[in-house]
Amino acid sequence: MYMSTAGYSDTSHGASEIVGSVDGEGEDERFVIADITADGAWISMSVDDAPSLPSSR
């Protein structure tokens, strides 16, 4: 898996498509970030620990 730490996708390793989603219900809700062009390229965290959109700007 290739992961850019620069905050953008490095296309020298091929095209990537990064998506975010909330999975689960109630206390089991997880925020998932995944590169849907690569197998196994994802991370997740508790929804409570995920940054809000306004704090990310």
Secondary structure by P-SEA (a helix, b strand, c coil): ccccccccccccccbbbbbbbbccccccbbbbbbccccccccccccccccccccccc
